[in-house]
């Protein structure tokens, strides 16, 4: 994995408390989305070191319920880099508090764009040479196949 991507990897653990549960006694989906957006934002900001904002979410999949006797780990990683947008993949893993079972519960992609000094979307000015970075990532992908 490219060094810039590796350094921007973000992980947060969260406890599922009663105030985060829905009527089914599982984690409220809106709470999960809030946690995912926060981790995605931190990942995007760590990668670019710029003012970033969530433009959209895509491919959100709630795979299994997250229960009150579990805690979760929210993980964000850079998935795709372009001059105009940055795509962050976020996954939530649910883990039993008093057991060893751990399963992926949610996954989604978050699309981020950069903001200029007038808080308007603008081309992302990465802290590295974008073309060189993309070539290096492409080369790494060829060697891992």
C-alpha positions as CSV (number, residue, x, y, z in Angstrom):
1,X,0.0,0.0,0.0
2,X,1.4,3.4,-0.9
3,X,2.9,5.3,2.0
4,X,0.4,8.3,1.7
5,X,-2.5,5.9,1.8
6,X,-1.1,3.9,4.7
7,X,-0.5,7.1,6.8
8,X,-4.0,8.3,6.3
9,X,-5.7,5.1,7.4
10,X,-8.1,6.0,10.2
11,X,-9.6,3.7,12.9
12,X,-12.0,4.5,15.7
13,X,-13.7,2.2,18.2
14,X,-17.2,3.0,19.5
15,X,-19.3,1.5,22.1
16,X,-23.0,0.9,21.4
17,X,-24.9,2.6,24.2
18,X,-28.6,2.7,24.8
19,X,-28.9,6.2,23.4
20,X,-27.7,5.0,20.0
21,X,-30.2,2.2,19.6
22,X,-33.4,2.1,17.4
23,X,-36.7,0.5,18.1
24,X,-35.2,-2.9,17.2
25,X,-32.6,-2.6,19.9
26,X,-29.8,-2.4,17.3
27,X,-27.6,0.5,16.3
28,X,-29.6,3.3,14.6
29,X,-28.4,3.5,10.9
30,X,-28.1,7.3,11.2
31,X,-25.7,7.0,14.0
32,X,-23.6,4.5,12.0
33,X,-23.6,7.0,9.1
34,X,-22.5,9.8,11.4
35,X,-19.6,7.7,12.6
36,X,-18.6,6.7,9.1
37,X,-18.7,10.3,7.8
38,X,-16.5,11.4,10.7
39,X,-13.9,8.7,10.0
40,X,-14.1,9.4,6.2
41,X,-13.6,13.1,6.8
42,X,-10.5,12.5,9.0
43,X,-9.1,10.1,6.4
44,X,-9.6,12.6,3.6
45,X,-8.1,15.4,5.6
46,X,-5.1,13.3,6.7
47,X,-4.4,12.4,3.1
48,X,-4.7,15.8,1.6
49,X,-4.1,18.2,4.6
50,X,-6.8,20.4,3.1
51,X,-10.3,21.6,3.9
52,X,-12.5,18.8,2.6
53,X,-16.2,18.1,2.7
54,X,-18.4,15.2,1.9
55,X,-20.0,15.6,-1.5
56,X,-21.9,12.3,-1.5
57,X,-22.1,8.8,-0.2
58,X,-22.3,5.7,-2.4
59,X,-22.8,2.0,-2.2
60,X,-23.9,2.0,1.4
61,X,-24.6,-1.5,2.5
62,X,-25.9,-2.5,5.9
63,X,-24.8,-6.1,6.1
64,X,-25.9,-7.1,9.6
65,X,-27.4,-5.5,12.7
66,X,-25.1,-4.1,15.4
67,X,-26.4,-5.1,18.8
68,X,-26.1,-3.4,22.2
69,X,-23.8,-6.2,23.5
70,X,-21.2,-5.3,20.8
71,X,-18.7,-2.6,20.1
72,X,-17.6,-1.5,16.7
73,X,-14.5,-0.5,14.8
74,X,-14.9,2.1,12.1
75,X,-12.1,2.0,9.5
76,X,-11.5,4.6,6.7
77,X,-9.0,4.1,3.8
78,X,-8.4,6.0,0.6
79,X,-10.0,4.1,-2.2
80,X,-9.5,6.3,-5.3
81,X,-7.6,9.6,-6.0
82,X,-8.4,12.1,-8.8
83,X,-7.7,15.7,-9.3
84,X,-11.3,16.7,-8.5
85,X,-12.4,14.2,-5.9
86,X,-11.2,11.7,-3.3
87,X,-13.1,8.5,-2.6
88,X,-12.8,7.0,0.9
89,X,-13.9,3.5,1.7
90,X,-15.4,3.1,5.2
91,X,-16.2,-0.2,6.9
92,X,-17.7,-0.9,10.3
93,X,-16.9,-4.2,12.0
94,X,-19.1,-5.4,14.9
95,X,-17.5,-7.3,17.7
96,X,-19.0,-9.1,20.6
97,X,-18.2,-7.5,24.0
98,X,-18.0,-10.9,25.7
99,X,-16.9,-13.1,22.9
100,X,-14.6,-13.3,19.9
101,X,-17.0,-13.0,17.0
102,X,-16.2,-10.1,14.7
103,X,-18.1,-9.4,11.4
104,X,-18.3,-6.7,8.8
105,X,-21.6,-4.9,9.5
106,X,-21.6,-1.9,7.2
107,X,-19.6,-0.6,4.2
108,X,-19.8,2.5,2.1
109,X,-17.9,4.9,-0.1
110,X,-17.7,8.6,0.7
111,X,-16.8,11.1,-2.0
112,X,-14.9,14.2,-0.9
113,X,-14.0,17.4,-2.6
114,X,-11.7,20.3,-1.5
115,X,-12.9,23.8,-0.5
116,X,-11.1,27.0,-1.4
117,X,-10.9,30.1,0.8
118,X,-14.4,31.1,-0.3
119,X,-15.7,27.7,0.8
120,X,-16.4,26.7,-2.8
121,X,-15.4,23.4,-4.3
122,X,-12.1,23.4,-6.1
123,X,-9.4,21.2,-7.6
124,X,-7.6,19.2,-4.9
125,X,-4.0,20.5,-4.4
126,X,-2.4,17.3,-3.0
127,X,0.7,17.7,-0.9
128,X,2.5,15.5,-3.5
129,X,2.8,15.2,-7.3
130,X,-0.5,13.6,-8.3
131,X,0.6,12.2,-11.6
132,X,3.7,10.5,-10.0
133,X,1.5,9.2,-7.2
134,X,-1.0,7.6,-9.6
135,X,1.8,6.0,-11.6
136,X,3.3,4.5,-8.4
137,X,0.0,3.2,-7.3
138,X,-0.6,1.7,-10.7
139,X,2.8,0.0,-10.5
140,X,2.1,-1.4,-7.0
141,X,-1.2,-2.8,-8.2
142,X,0.6,-4.6,-11.1
143,X,3.0,-6.3,-8.7
144,X,0.3,-7.4,-6.3
145,X,-1.8,-9.2,-8.9
